[in-house]
Structure formats: structure tokens, C-alpha cells
Amino acid sequence: MRTCACILIAVFWLVPGHLESLAQAAAPAGGEFQAGVASKVITPPGPIWMAGYAARTRPSDEVLHALHAKALALRDQRGERLVIVTADLIALPRDLCNQVADQARKKHGLERRQLLFNASHTHAGPVVWRNLDFLLEGGPAEREKVVRYRERLADDLTEVIDKSLADLAAATLAVGHGQVGFAVNRRQPTEKGFRIGVNPAGPVDHDVPVLRIASPDGKVRAVLFGYACHNTTQGGNNYRINGDYAGFAQTELEKLVPGATAVFMILCGGNQNPGPRGTTEIAEQYGKALAGQVKRVLDGELKAIRPAIRSAFGEVDLEFTQPTRAWLEEEAKSTNRFRKRRAESVLAAMDAGKPVRHLTVPVQAAALGEGLAIAAMGGEVVVEYALRLKRAFPRTDLVVAGYSNDVPAYIPSRRMLGEGGYEPIESMIYYGHPGPFTDTVEETMIAACRRVLAAVGCQATGPDEPIVPAPAPAKGDAP
């Protein structure tokens, strides 16, 4: 019955060539996995404009530790494959992911659904062209640096995929979970509305999923782990290149587990910040705490995973509210350079007869065995999506990730649209979008996730409604 459900859904979400391999992978099978892992340093060669903070006024001035791209390749006994690619970067834009995926298709026959890209969203790394390029200052010279870095990055990501597939060897997989508590909900309610701060009553997800990849003799070859928290422990006054807490965690874990490659995935941390935060020393403390928790999970009892691999990939359109021309023309007079840039960009699109009415966001699912699955969404996805999906799929050990395959905007809940604040409203200025999403955004994204999860055999048996009911929608930023 599960296989039939996968086939029906795949008709709508996958090209015909994907349908056969997905149906085959869902068939009962024995045997073990093959796994391969690769890592490559992707630190910029010199000073470069850093991503994530509008307050920065100059390029980076030193490297605290190296940034890496990593790839974990998995193959089951039927030949079905999945490659998870991660990077210590603010984002891996959609066009970059598709460019690398096209190379992987030509070289290795990988279909798009078989590649999952995830960026740690460190705010201590370089700008990745053209993610958040509205924040890029410094003139043509700085722009040229980030464009060249983006070109090299495509080759680097292709290389780690190549090497991970060449490294395939017999492996066992097992999963476990831990918890760390430094992520805090950052949407603080005040008399003047919601601001970025600390909200002790807000939803969080302190889960630390851990996937152990070991050789048949038990030696750990790789560890995939995740956490739902912004990589923003250091502020905009930091000019040292590093991976923030996630970079420190990977370095520390590789010390604790010699010979293993530590691979970090950021989960749904859109409205989660480290707390407290503000210094590199705190980032290192959080990294060590996270690595220590992963090591404790590895030393405990984990659940073995048996093949097979199943995967599905789709895209969903999220609608924007539309601003008036009069409002945009006023915004274009703003002394705030970012508001001005956004208004001029939207007006130019309107004048060209190509107004931006929606945003296309990738949605992906991958299942390993019968119990473990990953749901991966593009964008800065807030934690409510993970909590809602995990509640809807109680029979699945479900890992829900944002920042995957693209980071084109925040993905807020419907409730946030009514509340206002940075994630649903103000962030759209820096991403260059015409306005906030309509109040259909949450249900549209959840429905898309349910479809790709159904396509890989996951059954929704739990409640499916927002964690907290939404208030009446606010007018938002753009009238």
C-alpha cells in the first residue's frame, strides 16, 4: 500500500524518469548501505565582504578557522543514491545548486531529487553571490571578489560530490537524538511590536538528531548532525571568517571522534538565536557543547537503519502581497539605502512589465530505511514548521531542515504575518522582495512538505494544524 501511495504522488512531483527509481527503492530489501564522505576547504583566499549583517563597513580582516564544503554519499543495495552536500556559508543559492546538480547528472547520472544542499547560515562567512546581495557594499572591486568566489565554489561543490561517490564503501547507519539548550526564540513582544530579542515563552526545538555512518568493523567514518538555531553568536562587529557555533562544533567533534568527518545541517532556525550571544568565545562554547552532546549520543544506544533510500523533490510558489506604486515611489526617496534599493528594484520590474508576484521555493524529502526521513525546505524556515510536521508524522523519525537548496527569504508562519516584526516583514527589504507573503504561506508550505514526504512513504497520522493559532493578518510593510 505504501509503494502505491508513493507512485501516485510522484506523478505530480517528479519527472517520469524519477518515478521508476522511487518505486523500486520503496520495495522491501535487505543488505547494507554503502557510504562515502568528502571534505574541502572553501575559505576565501583573502579579505572579502562578509554576509549576514547590514552594519558591516569593510571586508574581512582575518581567518579564525577554515570553512568547508562536505558531501555525504549514500547508496543502497538496489543502486539508489542520495548525496547530502553542506557548506559553512550563509547560503547556497538555487542557481548554484542547480548548476552543481546539472554537473552531477552529467558525470554520475544523479537526478535532482538525489542531491540535498544545506548551508549552515553562518554570518561569519563571505557573501555568496547573489544571496542577500543588497547588503554588499564596497563598490565594483568587492563585487568582483564575491562573483569570483561564487564561480570557484561551483567547482568546489562538484569536487566534493565526485570524491564522496568515489569513496563509497560498505557502511552501517544508525540514528539517535540528544538535546542542547542554547537556542532561544528571538521574537520578543514589546509595546511597539515584535523585535529581535529573547522570548522565553516562544517555541523552540532543542533536538539534536545524530546519524552515525560506520564501517562494518564499527569505526565511525562520518557523523551527520543538526540543530535549529541561527549561526549568529557573533555580531556585525566580527570581521574574522569562521563557521560560528556550527564550525566550532564540527572541529571539536572531529577531535572527539578521530578519523570521522563531522557534517552539520542547520534545521528550522529562522526565528532562533543563540542565547546569550555576542562574542567568538561564546560561539566556541556552544560549538563544544553541541559536539559533546553528539558524542554522548554516539556513545549510547542508537537505532540501526536498514536500506532502502527514497527521495522526492518539488517546488512551490509562495505569493507576495503587492505594494502600490505610490508607496514604492515614496520608499525610493528613503534615506535608508536598503529600503531605497528594494523600492527601485521592484519599480524596475514593474516598469519592465514583469512584477514579482511569487517566490519559488524548493521542497525535498529523503527517507532512509523505514523510520528515518528528512524534510528539507528552502529559505530561513521558522521553527514552527518543524514542530508542526513532526507532530503530523509521529511514526517517522523526522528531521526537518530549512536553508536547503536555496535561501531566498524567511519562511514565516501565518501567525507571524499577523504579529509583524523582522522575519515576516522587515527582512523582505534586505532580500529585495516587494512585500510580505500572503497569509496562505504556512498552509502552502506544509501541504508541499506533506506531498514530498508521502512520496517517500511517510504517513501522516498526527494532528495537522498550527502550533499556535494565528491572529488576524496585519497589513504588513507594503500597502
C-alpha positions, -999 to 999 in steps of 0.1 A, spaced: 0 0 0 29 24 8 45 18 -25 13 26 -43 9 59 -24 45 68 -35 37 62 -71 6 83 -71 23 113 -55 53 110 -77 32 116 -108 26 152 -97 60 160 -82 87 142 -102 95 139 -138 87 104 -153 123 92 -150 121 97 -113 90 76 -108 106 42 -116 136 46 -93 115 58 -65 91 29 -67 120 4 -69 137 19 -39 105 16 -18 105 -22 -23 115 -44 7 152 -52 7 180 -65 29 217 -58 29 236 -28 40 244 7 28 274 20 10 287 54 22 313 78 11 324 112 25 345 141 13 355 175 26 372 205 10 384 238 24 364 267 8 378 296 28 381 328 6 417 334 -4 418 370 10 397 398 25 361 396 13 328 412 21 311 392 48 274 381 47 245 385 71 248 419 88 240 452 72 261 471 98 294 459 84 315 486 68 346 467 55 357 433 42 370 405 64 404 411 80 415 376 91 405 339 92 397 323 126 392 288 112 387 273 78 353 270 61 344 236 45 322 221 19 313 185 27 294 157 9 280 125 24 271 100 -3 248 70 4 239 41 -18 216 11 -11 218 -24 -25 195 -15 -54 217 13 -65 195 41 -53 217 71 -41 215 102 -20 242 128 -16 239 154 11 261 185 5 268 210 32 288 242 34 299 267 61 282 295 43 253 320 46 235 302 18 238 280 -13 216 299 -38 192 280 -60 210 287 -93 243 275 -78 226 243 -65 211 237 -99 244 243 -117 262 218 -95 233 193 -98 235 195 -136 272 186 -134 264 157 -111 237 145 -135 261 146 -165 290 130 -146 272 105 -123 237 101 -135 223 117 -103 188 131 -105 179 163 -88 160 146 -61 191 127 -51 211 158 -41 203 177 -10 221 210 -4 222 227 31 241 258 41 249 264 78 239 301 75 270 314 93 271 352 95 309 350 97 315 338 62 316 355 28 288 368 7 277 341 -18 266 358 -50 236 366 -53 223 358 -19 214 390 1 234 410 -24 215 441 -13 239 441 17 270 441 -5 290 474 -2 325 484 -13 318 490 -50 328 470 -81 360 457 -66 342 439 -37 315 427 -61 342 412 -84 356 393 -54 323 377 -44 315 368 -81 349 351 -84 343 333 -52 309 320 -64 325 307 -96 351 287 -76 325 275 -52 306 257 -80 338 237 -88 345 230 -51 310 216 -46 312 195 -77 346 182 -64 333 171 -30 304 152 -47 328 135 -70 350 125 -42 322 113 -19 309 90 -46 344 77 -53 347 69 -16 317 46 -14 323 16 7 302 -8 29 287 10 58 262 8 86 239 36 96 223 43 130 204 72 144 200 88 178 190 121 194 203 144 220 195 179 232 213 212 238 195 243 251 213 274 238 188 282 210 162 308 222 132 321 205 142 356 194 108 372 187 104 394 217 70 411 221 71 447 232 46 476 234 58 487 200 56 453 184 79 424 179 116 429 179 147 406 178 154 398 214 145 369 237 111 354 241 112 327 268 76 317 261 82 313 223 85 279 206 120 262 203 133 229 192 164 217 211 166 183 194 200 172 181 195 144 155 226 123 150 233 99 121 263 77 126 280 63 95 304 35 103 324 8 85 314 -28 91 341 -31 118 324 -3 138 348 25 130 329 58 127 336 73 92 312 103 94 286 119 117 257 139 103 241 161 130 218 191 131 204 219 152 177 245 148 195 278 156 209 308 137 246 308 133 247 344 147 266 340 180 290 367 168 276 401 158 282 425 129 314 438 146 331 405 138 354 406 108 370 372 113 360 344 89 346 313 107 317 290 108 302 303 141 290 277 166 285 251 138 321 255 126 334 251 161 311 221 167 324 202 136 361 209 145 355 197 181 336 166 171 364 155 148 388 158 177 364 137 199 359 111 171 393 107 154 391 97 117 354 108 114 341 136 92 316 158 111 288 171 88 264 198 101 229 206 89 211 236 101 174 228 108 145 253 111 163 281 130 147 311 113 134 326 145 160 311 168 192 328 180 219 316 203 214 330 238 233 347 252 255 358 223 279 384 212 314 370 212 336 344 195 343 328 229 306 321 233 304 307 198 332 283 207 315 273 239 283 265 221 302 245 195 319 224 222 286 219 240 269 207 208 298 184 198 299 170 233 262 162 231 267 145 197 295 124 212 273 113 241 247 102 216 273 82 197 284 65 228 249 55 237 224 32 221 214 41 186 187 27 163 201 8 133 188 18 99 183 -7 71 181 2 34 164 14 12 168 50 1 138 70 -12 138 107 -23 115 133 -39 120 169 -49 95 196 -58 90 233 -59 62 255 -46 51 291 -53 46 314 -24 25 345 -32 36 381 -22 12 408 -12 15 436 -38 26 471 -29 11 502 -45 32 522 -69 27 553 -48 41 536 -18 71 523 -37 79 557 -51 79 571 -15 102 543 -4 126 551 -33 131 585 -17 141 569 16 174 578 33 178 542 42 199 528 14 184 493 17 148 505 16 157 526 -14 174 498 -33 144 475 -27 119 500 -39 140 508 -70 144 472 -79 106 464 -75 97 495 -95 121 485 -123 105 451 -125 70 467 -127 82 491 -154 96 462 -174 61 445 -173 75 418 -150 62 425 -115 73 399 -90 42 382 -77 55 350 -61 86 332 -49 95 297 -60 109 276 -31 123 241 -33 109 213 -11 126 179 -7 122 147 12 146 118 17 139 86 36 165 62 49 150 28 58 115 27 72 118 51 101 141 80 94 133 108 70 145 143 62 122 171 51 142 200 36 128 234 27 144 264 10 145 296 29 150 307 65 123 285 78 110 292 113 108 265 140 70 263 140 72 243 107 94 216 122 72 213 153 41 210 132 55 185 108 70 163 135 36 163 152 18 153 120 43 124 113 46 108 147 56 74 133 85 88 114 118 98 130 116 131 111 144 157 107 131 190 94 156 214 78 155 249 64 183 266 45 182 238 19 186 241 -19 181 278 -17 178 307 9 157 333 -9 137 347 21 124 340 55 95 315 56 73 328 84 43 312 100 9 327 94 8 339 130 40 359 124 24 377 95 -2 390 119 23 399 146 47 417 123 84 421 131 117 412 114 111 377 100 78 383 81 81 420 73 114 438 77 136 410 63 119 414 29 138 447 25 172 430 26 160 401 3 147 427 -22 111 413 -23 81 435 -30 64 428 4 55 401 28 39 368 18 2 365 18 -14 346 48 -15 314 27 22 309 31 21 284 60 -6 261 46 10 262 12 44 251 25 30 225 49 10 210 20 41 208 -2 61 191 26 33 166 31 33 157 -6 71 150 -8 70 131 25 41 110 12 61 104 -20 89 87 1 65 66 20 59 87 52 24 85 66 8 115 84 -12 102 113 -10 130 138 -27 164 141 -21 189 113 -28 225 125 -6 254 136 11 250 169 -3 284 180 -35 298 163 -28 328 141 -43 363 148 -59 384 121 -34 392 94 -17 426 97 -14 449 68 24 444 68 52 465 53 39 472 18 4 487 13 
